[in-house]
Amino acid sequence: MALEVTKLTRVFSYNGMTLPDVSPQFSPDQVRDVYSAQYPELTTAAVDGPEVKDGVARFTFVRAAGAKGAACVNLT
């Protein structure tokens, strides 16, 4: 029984868009950092994945969930 090695193609997705891999040598976090220049909201995004299907490893940038000023103070 022989082992077969196949190289996966990485793709990154964010907000419904597919973003190409900027460099196979970069970690997924480094790719996120590169794209954060174009999409500033990615600076706090998490990297989810990979989900591997048909020779493609898909990583998804997930924006951090949070609510600005979520604290509610009742002054009465």
C-alpha positions as CSV (number, residue, x, y, z in Angstrom):
1,M,0.0,0.0,0.0
2,A,1.6,3.3,-1.1
3,L,1.0,6.6,0.5
4,E,0.0,9.5,-1.8
5,V,1.0,13.0,-0.9
6,T,-1.1,15.8,-2.3
7,K,-0.6,19.4,-1.8
8,L,-3.6,21.3,-0.6
9,T,-4.5,24.7,-2.1
10,R,-5.3,27.2,0.6
11,V,-8.1,29.8,0.2
12,F,-9.3,32.3,2.7
13,S,-12.9,33.6,3.0
14,Y,-14.2,36.7,4.6
15,N,-17.7,38.2,4.5
16,G,-18.8,36.1,1.6
17,M,-15.6,36.8,-0.4
18,T,-12.9,34.3,-1.4
19,L,-9.5,35.7,-0.9
20,P,-6.4,34.1,-2.5
21,D,-3.5,32.9,-0.5
22,V,-0.9,35.7,-0.5
23,S,2.0,33.2,0.3
24,P,2.0,29.5,1.1
25,Q,4.9,30.2,3.5
26,F,2.7,32.5,5.6
27,S,0.7,31.2,8.5
28,P,-3.0,31.8,8.4
29,D,-2.6,34.6,11.0
30,Q,0.0,36.2,8.8
31,V,-2.3,36.1,5.8
32,R,-5.0,37.7,8.0
33,D,-2.5,40.4,8.9
34,V,-1.8,41.2,5.2
35,Y,-5.5,41.4,4.4
36,S,-6.1,43.7,7.4
37,A,-4.5,46.5,5.5
38,Q,-7.4,46.3,3.0
39,Y,-10.0,45.2,5.6
40,P,-9.2,46.9,8.9
41,E,-11.8,45.0,10.8
42,L,-9.7,41.8,10.3
43,T,-7.2,43.0,12.9
44,T,-9.3,41.5,15.6
45,A,-10.7,38.6,13.6
46,A,-10.1,35.0,14.4
47,V,-9.0,32.4,11.9
48,D,-11.4,29.4,11.7
49,G,-10.4,26.2,9.9
50,P,-9.2,24.7,7.8
51,E,-12.1,23.0,6.3
52,V,-10.7,20.6,3.7
53,K,-12.7,19.5,0.7
54,D,-11.7,18.4,-2.8
55,G,-8.0,19.3,-2.2
56,V,-8.8,22.8,-0.9
57,A,-8.1,24.0,2.6
58,R,-10.5,26.8,3.3
59,F,-9.8,29.2,6.2
60,T,-12.5,31.7,7.3
61,F,-11.8,35.0,8.9
62,V,-14.4,35.5,11.6
63,R,-14.8,39.0,13.1
64,A,-14.8,39.2,16.8
65,A,-18.3,39.5,18.2
66,G,-18.9,42.3,20.6
67,A,-21.1,45.1,21.4
68,K,-19.7,48.6,21.9
69,G,-21.0,50.1,25.1
70,A,-23.0,47.0,26.0
71,A,-23.0,47.9,29.7
72,C,-26.3,49.3,30.8
73,V,-26.4,51.5,33.9
74,N,-29.7,52.3,35.5
75,L,-29.3,55.7,37.2
76,T,-32.8,55.7,38.8
